[in-house]
C-alpha cells in the first residue's frame, strides 16, 4: 500500500485542521491505520489509531478530546485526523501509517505548525 498525507499548514493556537491520508490499492480495509508525529529534536510519537473496520479508535493522552480519527473504507480509501483546539506543542510533521500482520507502511508526512 502507498500512503499520501496532506492537509497540514500554519494555524493559530485554538484553531483547527483536518489531515488526510490517501491509500492506494484495493485492500485498504485490511489495514489498521494510524497517525504519528515528530517534532524537531524529538522522537516520533503515537497520536491516534483506528481499526480496520473503523469501529475501534485510540488516542494519545495529549490529544484525547481534541483530535478525532476517522476512515472511509467504502468510498475513497481515505483516513482523516480532525484536529481541534490546536496548541503550539502540536507542531510537528504528521505521518500516517498502515499496519497489516508484521508489515508497517508509512506516508511521507505533512507539516503542521501552530503559532501562539
LUMVEXBA-952233 format. One record per residue: x, y, z of N, C-alpha, C, O in turn. Coordinates in steps of 0.02 Angstrom, whole numbers, padded with zeros to 5 digits. Last residue first. Layout:
N
    n_u    n_v    n_w   ca_u   ca_v   ca_w    c_u    c_v    c_w    o_u    o_v    o_w
      X      Y      Z      X      Y      Z      X      Y      Z      X      Y      Z
...
END
This chain:
116
    n_u    n_v    n_w   ca_u   ca_v   ca_w    c_u    c_v    c_w    o_u    o_v    o_w
  00076  01531  00922  00045  01553  00986  00021  01625  00982 -00005  01651  01031
  00046  01421  00786  00077  01481  00814  00040  01503  00877 -00021  01493  00883
  00082  01265  00730  00032  01302  00769  00068  01361  00803  00113  01352  00843
  00102  01171  00588  00133  01222  00630  00079  01263  00664  00036  01291  00632
  00129  01020  00514  00079  01060  00550  00116  01108  00596  00157  01087  00637
  00174  00940  00365  00194  00984  00420  00134  01021  00448  00094  01050  00411
  00163  00768  00333  00137  00834  00317  00150  00879  00378  00137  00859  00435
  00228  00615  00263  00224  00667  00315  00197  00733  00289  00208  00751  00231
  00228  00504  00181  00286  00548  00179  00283  00604  00231  00334  00638  00241
  00174  00350  00260  00168  00403  00212  00226  00452  00221  00269  00441  00265
  00224  00180  00287  00221  00250  00308  00211  00296  00248  00235  00283  00193
  00179  00018  00345  00193  00063  00289  00182  00134  00313  00138  00148  00353
  00227 -00134  00415  00204 -00066  00427  00226 -00022  00370  00284 -00024  00348
  00191 -00306  00443  00216 -00254  00399  00185 -00186  00416  00126 -00182  00431
  00138 -00414  00504  00201 -00388  00531  00231 -00332  00489  00289 -00314  00497
 -00027 -00377  00480  00017 -00431  00503  00080 -00400  00533  00076 -00363  00581
 -00022 -00210  00435 -00055 -00274  00422 -00005 -00329  00439  00052 -00328  00417
 -00045 -00038  00449 -00015 -00098  00478 -00057 -00158  00459 -00118 -00159  00466
  00002  00123  00399 -00044  00067  00389 -00009  00003  00412  00050 -00008  00396
  00011  00296  00446  00038  00230  00434 -00017  00179  00428 -00074  00190  00448
  00054  00468  00423  00004  00415  00429  00039  00348  00417  00089  00344  00381
  00133  00597  00515  00139  00541  00469  00080  00493  00479  00059  00480  00535
  00172  00765  00534  00124  00712  00548  00128  00659  00493  00128  00674  00434
  00289  00864  00612  00272  00830  00549  00229  00770  00567  00247  00730  00609
  00223  00988  00726  00262  00929  00709  00249  00910  00636  00204  00937  00604
  00138  01063  00857  00180  01075  00798  00227  01015  00786  00264  00995  00830
  00076  01051  00974  00055  01005  00922  00096  01013  00859  00089  00974  00812
  00116  01156  01052  00151  01093  01061  00127  01038  01013  00157  00984  01012
  00023  01255  01021  00090  01259  00992  00128  01193  00999  00169  01176  00955
 -00134  01171  00989 -00087  01204  01034 -00019  01208  01001 -00003  01168  00957
 -00303  01169  00932 -00232  01157  00922 -00189  01200  00968 -00206  01257  00982
 -00440  01136  00933 -00407  01166  00990 -00332  01155  00988 -00301  01135  01038
 -00437  00988  00828 -00468  01048  00855 -00428  01074  00915 -00387  01037  00943
 -00418  00891  00691 -00381  00919  00748 -00412  00985  00768 -00414  01033  00729
 -00452  00742  00620 -00482  00807  00633 -00450  00834  00697 -00455  00803  00750
 -00381  00646  00506 -00370  00665  00576 -00397  00736  00584 -00368  00784  00558
 -00435  00512  00399 -00430  00582  00418 -00412  00590  00492 -00424  00546  00533
 -00412  00410  00257 -00414  00416  00329 -00403  00489  00346 -00366  00525  00312
 -00487  00332  00116 -00458  00390  00149 -00463  00383  00225 -00511  00355  00252
 -00553  00260  00011 -00490  00237  00042 -00453  00295  00075 -00393  00304  00063
 -00680  00304 -00030 -00620  00330 -00064 -00554  00311 -00031 -00504  00344 -00044
 -00792  00221  00018 -00796  00271 -00035 -00730  00284 -00069 -00723  00277 -00130
 -00771  00126  00117 -00817  00111  00062 -00808  00158  00003 -00816  00138 -00055
 -00689  00169  00217 -00669  00109  00179 -00710  00101  00115 -00686  00073  00066
 -00637  00303  00288 -00691  00287  00242 -00668  00229  00199 -00632  00239  00150
 -00603  00352  00458 -00584  00322  00394 -00646  00307  00353 -00701  00299  00380
 -00537  00458  00588 -00591  00425  00553 -00565  00396  00488 -00510  00412  00466
 -00499  00533  00744 -00476  00495  00686 -00536  00461  00654 -00581  00437  00689
 -00491  00687  00821 -00534  00631  00804 -00508  00598  00741 -00497  00631  00690
 -00430  00784  00959 -00421  00754  00893 -00470  00696  00883 -00488  00662  00931
 -00474  00815  01087 -00463  00869  01038 -00458  00843  00967 -00478  00877  00920
 -00487  00703  01162 -00538  00755  01170 -00530  00813  01121 -00575  00854  01115
 -00315  00676  01167 -00381  00649  01181 -00430  00707  01194 -00416  00753  01233
 -00187  00715  01154 -00234  00739  01103 -00305  00717  01116 -00351  00737  01081
 -00114  00660  01258 -00104  00731  01242 -00153  00758  01191 -00161  00819  01186
 -00140  00524  01258 -00172  00566  01309 -00168  00641  01291 -00213  00679  01307
 -00175  00461  01096 -00126  00481  01146 -00161  00527  01196 -00206  00565  01177
 -00311  00350  01063 -00279  00415  01059 -00224  00422  01112 -00229  00393  01166
 -00405  00237  00960 -00366  00252  01020 -00327  00316  01008 -00312  00334  00951
 -00552  00149  00904 -00502  00201  00898 -00464  00209  00964 -00488  00189  01017
 -00651  00039  00810 -00611  00049  00870 -00558  00102  00857 -00524  00101  00806
 -00712  00032  00688 -00752  00026  00748 -00716  00038  00813 -00747  00047  00866
 -00646  00027  00572 -00662  00093  00597 -00699  00091  00663 -00717  00144  00691
 -00600 -00092  00529 -00670 -00077  00515 -00689 -00005  00534 -00741  00020  00514
 -00466 -00084  00573 -00482 -00096  00502 -00553 -00076  00485 -00566 -00046  00433
 -00451  00051  00694 -00451 -00019  00672 -00473 -00025  00599 -00496  00024  00569
 -00341  00186  00717 -00409  00164  00702 -00405  00093  00674 -00360  00078  00634
 -00250  00299  00822 -00255  00240  00781 -00328  00221  00771 -00371  00239  00812
 -00140  00438  00857 -00205  00407  00855 -00204  00346  00810 -00161  00341  00766
 -00002  00463  00893 -00055  00513  00901 -00123  00479  00907 -00159  00489  00955
  00163  00419  00946  00095  00398  00927  00046  00455  00940  00050  00490  00990
  00310  00504  00889  00265  00480  00940  00196  00465  00912  00174  00493  00862
  00482  00513  00854  00414  00506  00828  00370  00476  00882  00389  00429  00917
  00580  00617  00964  00565  00554  00930  00494  00555  00904  00451  00592  00928
  00641  00784  00928  00606  00733  00969  00595  00670  00928  00599  00670  00867
  00691  00882  00848  00731  00861  00904  00700  00808  00948  00728  00789  01000
  00531  00936  00799  00604  00944  00793  00641  00924  00856  00623  00946  00911
  00410  00803  00813  00430  00872  00822  00506  00878  00816  00541  00828  00826
  00312  00693  00732  00380  00703  00754  00396  00777  00755  00396  00810  00703
  00173  00579  00747  00202  00645  00734  00273  00649  00762  00291  00613  00809
  00054  00468  00674  00110  00482  00719  00134  00552  00703  00117  00580  00651
 -00096  00381  00650 -00058  00442  00641 -00004  00446  00695 -00015  00431  00753
 -00152  00228  00568 -00137  00272  00623 -00102  00336  00602 -00081  00343  00545
 -00245  00075  00539 -00214  00138  00517 -00199  00182  00578 -00228  00173  00632
 -00252 -00091  00485 -00259 -00045  00540 -00218  00018  00522 -00164  00013  00494
 -00309 -00149  00329 -00256 -00118  00368 -00282 -00081  00429 -00331 -00044  00424
 -00410 -00190  00249 -00375 -00242  00285 -00322 -00214  00332 -00292 -00251  00371
 -00460 -00087  00176 -00499 -00108  00235 -00465 -00163  00275 -00489 -00181  00328
 -00373 -00081  00066 -00371 -00030  00118 -00404 -00053  00182 -00379 -00040  00237
 -00349 -00154 -00046 -00354 -00189  00017 -00352 -00142  00076 -00331 -00161  00130
 -00322 -00098 -00168 -00390 -00120 -00157 -00401 -00152 -00089 -00456 -00176 -00074
 -00221  00053 -00182 -00233 -00019 -00176 -00304 -00035 -00158 -00343  00008 -00137
 -00173  00193 -00079 -00182  00159 -00143 -00198  00086 -00131 -00188  00061 -00076
 -00242  00313  00028 -00208  00249  00020 -00224  00219 -00048 -00281  00219 -00071
 -00220  00471  00099 -00248  00432  00043 -00208  00369  00034 -00146  00371  00033
 -00259  00557  00234 -00210  00507  00212 -00245  00465  00159 -00292  00429  00173
 -00273  00723  00298 -00299  00667  00260 -00242  00620  00240 -00186  00642  00231
 -00314  00833  00433 -00265  00797  00393 -00298  00738  00357 -00346  00708  00383
 -00384  00982  00466 -00401  00912  00451 -00347  00883  00407 -00335  00906  00351
 -00375  01098  00602 -00351  01073  00538 -00378  01002  00529 -00393  00967  00577
 -00410  01245  00699 -00422  01176  00679 -00391  01161  00612 -00381  01205  00570
 -00352  01348  00840 -00382  01334  00775 -00388  01260  00761 -00375  01217  00803
 -00281  01366  00952 -00353  01365  00959 -00389  01348  00894 -00449  01335  00894
 -00152  01455  00872 -00173  01415  00930 -00249  01422  00939 -00277  01477  00933
 -00163  01463  00693 -00155  01493  00759 -00179  01446  00814 -00221  01402  00802
 -00073  01367  00573 -00136  01387  00604 -00121  01418  00672 -00071  01401  00704
 -00010  01305  00424  00003  01351  00480 -00065  01374  00507 -00108  01397  00470
 -00024  01131  00379 -00018  01202  00366 -00003  01240  00429  00014  01211  00481
 -00087  00978  00301 -00050  01016  00351 -00048  01090  00332 -00067  01109  00277
 -00144  00904  00201 -00187  00944  00243 -00152  00985  00296 -00184  01023  00333
 -00088  00732  00178 -00098  00801  00157 -00139  00839  00209 -00165  00808  00256
 -00003  00582  00134 -00032  00626  00184 -00037  00697  00158  00006  00719  00120
 -00018  00435  00056 -00004  00505  00041 -00041  00549  00091 -00102  00552  00091
  00044  00271  00039  00007  00320  00078  00030  00390  00060  00089  00403  00052
  00023  00113 -00036  00059  00177 -00036  00015  00229 -00003 -00046  00232 -00016
  00043 -00059  00000  00000  00000  00000  00045  00062  00000  00097  00063  00032
END
